[in-house]
Amino acid sequence: MGFDRNQYLRELEAIVNIDSGSRNPAGTREVAALLEEKYRQLGFHTEMVSVGPEVGPVLVAMNAPDEPIDLLFIGHTDTVFLDGEASRRPFRIEGERLYGPGVYDMKGCSLLTAYLLENLPEELKANLNICVIHNPDEEISSFYSREVIIEKAKTAKFAFVMEPSEADGSMIKERKGIEKLKIHFKGRPSHAGDAPQDGRSAINELAYWIVRMNTLIDYDAGVSVNAGTIQGGSVPNVVPEHAQMELDYRYSNPVNVTAFFDMLEELQRHATEMEIGIDIEVIGKRPPMVDVPGAKALRSVFEDVGKQMDTFVSFKKSGGVSDANFTTSVGVPTVCSIGLIGSGFHTEHEYVELESILQRLDFLTAVIAEMRRRKMFCESADRLSVT
């Protein structure tokens, strides 16, 4: 079966023109339904897994549901954009680039996954057990879908996270972990002129926390701290009763997260001493994507195939996160950001390089063929039973 670019573009237009922000369950469900039909046509068993009313379902498609997984593909159906964005700037083609909300991150890549599996040679598909996950909440830390991802990853031999490649085609081998908190401080109001000693400033405590947290920063070790938002107070002549901040802590080495939680305990003790109430809400959390046994061998396949095909292959470290953080946390060799080439994700300038569609299809097909040649998959000849 040959790749039909025009059909791909028609289907991509359809899903890009659906508003599917992370908090739009109907939109992510609609995108998942269009992808589900693609996998059903391939003979895959599909399931829409509910992970709560706040978000849409997780689409799980498998060609051998009862078997261990050779290749786990992961993508997401949500975008960062609010409702109305798709009608404001719908899918369009300008020259050799594709535009529209989520076209790069990552609707084009999610659709590419279905086309990759559709166009794999039959002899390559034989005895290859595949699972595809499209989750609805990656842009909000996969809070609802992470358990589905982790449970499938536990039975997988390799994972391909189909996030978009960088503008130069680079892929990702390591990602930082993240702890993202919303912290509310409750003090005691008082007149700032007549009785400042009777007040307990929520803002002062917040400021103290920022200063102390910043002592953890070690850029060389891959540790960063960012108080991204702060709010508090009412008027200048009242000791502020309330303050709030959103804190983003990122780290490369799992040992670094211990220092963060130690600091958090120290700061909570300080708040108690200062008679400040503290409420902490976890709004983001992922372990780091790290090298696990087998990861370097997997990347070597990509690098060797790149040389054979005269295709640029480079693996970088990233401070951003993805669902690859979960797959490596359970020991699965993973490559991330191997999807379409473009730039500008999370902005209205987001685009995909049109020529990268066929390039990535050919390249990833060759990678899977080389993995088969190197006997990296399970070898049982009678294991596969497509349902």
Secondary structure, DSSP 4 states (H G I P E B T S, - for coil): ----HHHHHHHHHHHHTS--BTT-HHHHHHHHHHHHHHHHHTT-EEEEE---TTS-PEEEEESSTTS-EEEEEEEE--BSPPTTHHHHS--EEETTEEESTTIIIIIHHHHHHHHHHHHS-HHHHTT--EEEEEES-GGGTTTTTHHHHHHHHTTEEEEEE-PPBPTT--EEEEE-EEEEEEEEEE-B-EETTT-GGG-B-HHHHHHHHHHHHGGG-BGGGTBEEEEEEEEE-S-TTEE-SEEEEEEEEEESSTTHHHHHHHHHHHHHHHHHHTT-EEEEEEEEEEPPB---TTHHHHHHHHHHHHHHHT----EEEESS--THHHHHHTT--EEE--S-BEE-TTSTT-EEETTHHHHHHHHHHHHHHHHHHTT-S---TT-----
